Structures are given as C-alpha cells and as structure tokens.
Amino acid sequence: MKRRMSLKIVFILFVAFSIQSDAALKPSAALAQNQNVPAPEEVLGFRPGDDRKLASWSQIVQYFQRLDAASDRVRFQEIGKTTMGAPFVYATISSPENLKRLDEYRRIQDQLADPRVLGSPANPALADGKARALITRGRTVVAITCGIHSTEVGSTLSSTLIAYRLASSNEPEIQEILRNTIILLVPSTNPDGVDIVKNWYDKTLGTPYEGADPPELYHKYVGHDNNRDWYAFTQVETQLVVDKILNVWHPQIVHDIHQQGSAGSRLFLPPYMAPVEPNVPQKIVEGYTELGNYMAKEMRAAGFKGITTNSTYDAWTPARAYSHYHGGVRILSETASAKLATPITMKFEELRARGEFGEGASSQGYDPKIESANFGPVWQGGEWRLRDITNNMTTAAFFLLKHAAQDREHWLQRFFEIGKEAVRPRNDGELYGFKVNVGTNTKPLLDALERGGVEISWPKGDKPVEVTTDSHLGGRAGYPGRVAIVQLSQPYGGFAKALLERQHYPDLRNSSGLPIAPYDVTAHTVPLLMNVDVQPIIAPYKGTFLKRVHLTVGLPDCQLTGNKDVGLYKSAVPVMDEGWTRWVFGGCTEYASLMDAQIRAGNLHSVYRVIIIPDQARNAILEGHRPGRMPPEYTGGLGQEGVKALREFVEQGGTLVCLNRASDFVIEQFKLPIRNVVSGLPRQDFYVPGSILRIELDTSDPIARGMPKESIAWAENSPAFEIRGVSPANADAQAATSRMPVPRVKIIAWYPRDKDPLLSGWLLGGDLIKGKAALVEVSFGKGRIILFGFRPQYRGQSLATYPLFFNAISARN
C-alpha cells in the first residue's frame, strides 16, 4: 500500500512540475503578478521554443525593456556595445526590497570576497565574527550567462522564459528565490551572433539547407573561441562581462547555459571529469559537485532523461572558467541540440558519446545507450525539438536557483572561506609569488592580470623604465620600475598562479590505452606565450612597495604593412584561426578577404603580394562544403582550379604563407619535397593537444629578425617537417621534385635535438619531433612558400611569435 501511495505521489509531483515548467511559456492568472507583465510571445510574436522560430537581438532587448517597465523585480541596463555595435545588456532580478538595497549587497560581496578588510589575517576570529554578520544579511548572487555560442539557439530564448517567470510568478518557490538571491541575467554574451544565426536561418528556412550552420563565424572575429577568452580578455564582450558584472558583483554561482551535439546525452551537468586545474580551490570543486549532483537528481526525479554528470567536460583551463578563480562555482549545462530551431529525429541506435574533442564512450565517461552511475535514465531516442531544449534549460536553471536560495548562508559561508584561504600569509617553503621582469610585452600580461583583479606591487625606489615595443605590438610603455611583484596572498592569487606557472597535464588514458582528449587545450602559461620573463619567488620578497600603480602607456597607431596587397583566405567552412588572424591584424595590416571563387578565378599576382591560408584541415580547404549540404555558392572549396591559381601566384613572384594544418594542404597539392613526420601516427604514439613547445631559430633569416635564438611554438594538431631527411645542420640542401624544380628549402625554426620540446601542457612522443623543422621557407619559381608548423598568432595570445608572422608577411623576395 505504501509503495502504491508513493508512486502516486511521485506521479502527482511530476505532473505538477510539468505544468509548472510550462508556466513560463504562457500567461496564467494564477501565477502572474499582474496582467501588465508581458509574456515573451507578446513581444516576440511566438512562444520561445516554438519550432522554426528565432528572435532577433532587437526583439530580445525590447522584451527585457518591457519587463523592466512592467515589473518592480527587474532592472535592465545597457553596459556597452558589442564588436559590431549592438547594445550589450543584462538584467538584475530580485525582490523589490532587495533591488532597493543593491549597493548594500554589493558592499557585503566586496567584504566577503576580500576578508583582509574585515581584520588582520593574524586575528582570524575578528574577521570570522564580522563575516558571520555579513552572511546573515547577504544574498546569494547568481550570474546566468546565455548565448555565447550563437548556434546554440535555445539559451537566449530561455533567458526570456526565466526572466518572465521570475518577474511575474507569485509561487512560493519563486518568492523564496527572489528574497534570497540576486540574479544577474545576461540574455546573450554574443549579441552579434544572435542576428548572424537568425538571418541565416530565416534565409534557408523551407529550403534543403534549413538548419545548417551559417557559412561565417558567429562571432565576427573568434567564433566558438569567444568561450576561450576568460583570461586573455581580448574581446570586448568578455571585457564587458568581467568589468561590469563579474568583478562588480563577485557571484557565488555562475550558470553558463550551452548546447552540445545531438547524439549523446540530453543534458550534461557538473561535476566535471578529470582533470581539474590544480589552482581551482577545493571548496569550488565541492560546490560545483554538490550543486550539479543536486540539479541532476532533481531533473531525473522530474522525469527528464538522458542526463550525465562527471563526463565529457573537464575543469582544466581558466580560459572557460573565470569564476573558479574568483570565488564562484561555474555550473556548465549542455543540452542536446536540434538543427538550430528545426526538429530532428534521433534513432536509438544512432546515439553515441562523441564530443567535440573526444572519441567514443570510453573517452567521454558514459555510454548514452546504457544506464550507469553517472548517466540515466536512458533516453530511447525519437523526436527532439527546440521545446525540449528550452524545457531542459529553464527547469535546470530553476533548480539551481532553488538551491541557491535555500542554502543561501551555506553559499555565502563557502564564498568567505575561499577568500580567507586565498589571503592567508604563506608559510615557509610555500610559493610566495612571482617576479615579473619588465620587457617588451610586459604590459599585455600585467593588463590581463589586473583585469582579473590581481594586485601588482612595484618595489619602492626602483628606477622607472620605458620600453619600446615592436611596431606590430604597440608603442612605448612607461613603468614604475624594472620588476613587478605578484604576491599569492591576495584574493585572486590563484588566478595569477594559474596563468604564470607552467602546466603539467596528466597522462590520462582510457581502458584501451588511448589518451583521453582534453575538452580544450592543455597549456595556458601566459609568460611563455607572450615572451615575458617571470620567475617564482620562494621566500618573502624584502622591501617596501608601491601598490596598484596603473601603468602609463602611449600606443601610437600601428604602421601598416603593405598597400592592401595582403590577401587572407576565408573559406566557406568558417574557421576560427581566420577570424583570429583578422583580429590580430587590427590596424596593423591592411588586407582583403579572399573567398574560394576569387582564388579560383586566378590572376592573383596582379593584385596580391602575399596570400595567407589560416589553420584549417587540408580536405576542408580543397573540398569545402560538399554539394547538397549548403547552397551551391558555398560548396566546392578551392578545388584544383584554386590550387592551380595559387601555384601560378607563387611562380610569378608571390608569397604564400600557410599556418599549421594548412601547410599539409600545400605540401600535398604542390608536391613539395617535405614530409610531415607525425602525419597519420596513432594518438598513443604522438599527441600534442594544445601545448607550448620549445623551438630554436635561425636569427640570421629575415623572418626571424629581432627574435631570440630560442622561442615557443603553439602546437595543436600541428605538423613537424622533414626535408628529404636533411637535418637542420644542413638546412640549405637542394631538393628535387617529380614535376617542378624547388631550388631551395630553408629551415628557419626547428625543435631542439637534445632537449625536451615540451615547455607547458601535454606531449606524447616528443622524441619523434626532435630536430625536425617547425618553420620553413621554400623557393618556388620566382616566389616563395612559408610553412608554419604551428599557429604563430594563436587566439591573440602568442605575442612571442607575432614577429615571425608579421616578418613573413612584410619581408619581400
């Protein structure tokens, strides 16, 4: 009898929850605060989650403006402009009483984030007592960020549903959330992409190409990599979120709403799979584990299926997890996708755990066909619609908010404890901090640290110094002294340590002995990327300091290289490396984007002196989109016509610069006497998934002008070159080809013969590339081909190798 009754109760609760989750989609007199609070469909013209319906950014902004006007629970504001000039906005949502006291709650957050203001570290009892009073008064601050990846269309639509329910509902659960939390809701961290995707989707609606991704990056410069920018802070959208939201409010929880592929789990929630970056505080790990498991448990109890935890996504890189180093847990949710807003049907036998970087269920930590400790209940396949996506997203968000509200004091106490551990004095034998020696690229490094809230000290009395940088990197910078000190005993010392030290990524294997791919990359050592001399300090640094000195700098406009005679290949299969190259050019280089048809048309040498092919797989360059998958104007790639046109361009005196994997394309198509020695090797024999390697340079070559004899290479799916078996010691050897003469191959950079190539990250099979070339120049007819076996402008961070890239473009035959 008891069992039958419990099942009945579960059924009733499930039905009630299903109705509740749909309440965000349609107005209800029982739930509405008043009839003046508009539902999303009243502004957008459709219910968010409807098939084949997307909103423009102006519609999203208009909806939040209407909420602000109608509800005393919502404050909406524009905090800047996007890359393409759209308004960047967010909403603060809480009870009316809390909104009247926002300044008070911000001050509480500031004090809990930095316990030094509450009392001396030598007297922790005093700080604990003051913190206790603040925790009693404070509110859990939750930032919800949506839409950073704009093809993940459910996220921004879900923001309107979340906001509407919070603004209109009088349910006891919502009232508790409003009383105990302050919610910072960002409808999209990439507003430009909202319109890029919508415009493309509307254009292809009703055609065979409906639901295909756009043939351009959905962020003007960096596409998907906008969620890899949370320590370099290169993009204006990242800067706005950090400067105007995260650093102002110090949220205890950041809920980052995403979508993933269609064939795996229906929903991922933390905890994350190994490894966790070692500077993430243990209390952060405990926090996201507790909250993620709670959300997953409640989602399963509410009838949702296909939920996984502790799989697929790791917590290694700070590039995706700013909050982990700033006192807050990051709850990444990843919901399975449809075809943008178009429904799909997934057969059960088609389900597989195959992530963006992983291979097979064993590397992703679950099998979507089999229930396990971290996956289930099994979803049996079937139709998957945008409504399923928004239901998963909104339901998960409200479970998160429920936990944040009910455990308010627990969240604030944990937040304070994280700050207290961060600021404690370091003991003998512990790392005290880092010494940053002033040099050419010091300012970008220190700027990134300061934007991340890191305090920088300057020894008092040190002689001021000026540094003149390369013209491509800036101008003349003035500094208070020759050395900057970064102490670890400060609120965000762990963030500084994560960026300044070298990474040692663990050698993780699956049951078959294959390396388990990291979700992103394995290295983020900024001093190596930027060629800044940073040394660890073991003992306390003696002396008195000037603190929080803002650097003085005058940066004249970059001098343009060339006269609009640089062409940058822009494939119809969009690649982020092309976007990053455009961003790196900035005002330094005038260039033209070259599409497939323009290259295929030939006569390139009459217009261009240099053509650059960014990092892209060789088949994608040659073949592009296959016919039938995209409109005809976006298919075909360069094809043999394009190869012929590029060959003629070089033979007539042009310079062809190829980055990373694009080098394989030219080696193959031009039949160059060069072999990629790691091509086709099994992953267990050679693997370098985004690491910083050591290279040596021939500094007598114009391309290496101004470079040190030893530098770095950002290696990720990167080739290593062998020239007819010739070693770098005899790099000027002549080479013969089967079809046309290549009179000279010169090696400009190579991996050292007698040192470990790995500087930071993870490298398997390093001995295979010792002594092999990393950068070569090939004379070809009257022109030349420059092959980079790495990405010299990697994500706008590798300032150390910018000169190689710009010299390759600038130097003339």
Buried (B, 14 or more C-beta within 10 A) or exposed (E): EEEEEEEEEEEEEEEEBBEBBBBBBEBBEEBBBEEEBBBBBEBBEBBBBBEBBBBBBEBBBBBBBBBBEBBEBBBBEEBBBBBEEBBBBBBBBBBEEBBEBBEEBBEBBBBBBBBBEBBEEEEBEEBBEBBEEBBEEBBBBBBBBBBBBBBBBBBBBBBBBBBBBBBBBEBEBBEBBBBBBBBBBBBBBBBBBBBBBBEBBBEBBEEEBBBBBBBBBBBBBBBBBBBBBBBBBBBBBBBBBBBBBBBBBBBBBBBBBBBBBBBBBBBBBBBBBEBBBEBBBEBBBEBBBBBBBBBBBBBBEBBBBBBBBBBBBBBBBBBBBBBBBBBBBBBBBBBBBBBBBBBBEBEEEEBBBBBEBBBBBBBBBBBBBEEEEBBBEBBEBEEBBBBBBBBBBBBBBBBBBBBBBBBBBBBBBBBBBBBBEBBBEBEEEEEBBBBBEBBBBBBBBBBBBBBBBBBBBBBEEBEEBEBEBBBBBBBEBEBBBBBBBBBBBBBBBBBBBBBBBBBEBEEBEBEEEBBBBBBBBBBBBBBBBBBBEBEEBEEEBEEEBBEEBEBEBEEEEBEBBBEEBBBBBBBBBBBBBBBBBBBBBEEBBEBBEBBBEBBBEBEBBEBBBBBBBBBBBBEBBBBBBEEEEBBEEBBBBBBEBBBBBBBBBBBBBBBBBBBBBBBBBBBBBBBBBBBBBBEEBEBEEBBBBBBBBBBBBBBEBEBBEEBEEEBBBBBBBBBBBBBEEBBBEEBEBEBEEEEEEBEBBBBBBBBBEEEEBBBBBBBBBBEBBBBBBBBBBBBBBEBBBBBBBBBBBBBBBBBBBBBBBBBBBBBEE
